[in-house]
Amino acid sequence: MRYKLLLAAGALAALVASFAVTGETETHAEVKLDPELESYTAVAGISGNISSVGSDTLNNLMTLWAEGFRKFYPNVKFAVEGKGTSTAPPALIEGVADLGPMSRPMKEDEIDKFEKKFGYKPSYVAVAIDALAVFVHKDNPIEQLTLQEVDAIFSQTRKGGHPEDVTKWGQVGMKGEWSNADMVIYGRNSASGTYGFFKEKALFKGDFKAAVKEQPGSAAVVQNISVDRNAIGYSGIGYKTAGVKTVPLAKDKGETAYDATGENCYSGKYPLQRFLFVYFNRAPGKNATPVVREFFRFVHSKQGQDVVLKDGFFPLNRKMADRFADQYQDK
């Protein structure tokens, strides 16, 4: 399967939707684990060290997975560092990380640098599904936005075609005290895969405004929005708190807006859904190291995807897990 799956961001929605299930992982708005996921059982002889460098979005998940994995293998030492998706490829290339969590696919130039060093492309697996959500303060009455309006709020280029720059809440239909209120805009820094994904999908590959208050982590984005009634920002759905709410998004004016729910991600209706990935180094014809293989088996198991669910993201179903399994399973 190596790179037969399309890594372009535009292909991800179709890939997620192709695995859509009914009745197994969804009950109304409540996401449930696919009962077909296998329960993880330990195997003998697993020990060693694993280091993970990459995505801040995946930092909590990687830490929780490491804790769960070590319950099966107490002698395994696990180090997790989450400073941003763009730190994963160089860490893999330099050999300072075994795993490179990324909240977007690797870019062509990143793959080229890896291939130049090793003579083959990196391997990868999907580990969870995320809805990249637009958040506002919990007391903000906004009902929905189009992607074109989102672009006009966050971007200086407005490649989505909205007719005017949007800086006030009244410009997106807010009335009364909100009509003249200035928006306060939060986002991630350029090291983040979330930044890159949002730039491509919500800004139509345009440029962010200088007014966007860039934050080093997803938690910081959400925290700032939760204490500022006029704030708006974006982050992975797993960082949602009681102080914020998600804004339903429509692909275009006049189209239906969909909220950042598991149901809408599985169906492909939510416009900013994505897989979360972990990249690793595996030479052609070689097996993944036993400890890495078992870690991925754990992540794709019932226990591993339960961690996804409890951390606020959306779990893979059995078909998804099986699709990626030959990246790390013995040949």
Secondary structure, DSSP 8 states (H G I E B T S, - for coil): -TTTS--SHHHHHHHHHHT--SSSSEETTEE---TTS------TT--EEEEEEE-STTHHHHHHHHHHHHHH-TTEEEEEEES-GGGHHHHHHHTS-SEEEESS---HHHHHHHHHHHSS--EEEEEEEEEEEEEEETT-----EEHHHHHHHHBSS-TT--SS---BGGGGT--GGGTT-B-EEEEE-TT-HHHHHHHHHTSTT--B-TTSEEESSHHHHHHHHHT-TTEEEEEEGGG--TTEEE--EESSTTS--B-S-HHHHHHT-STTEEEEEEEE---TT----HHHHHHHHHHTSHHHHHHHHHTTSB---HHHHHHHGGGTS--
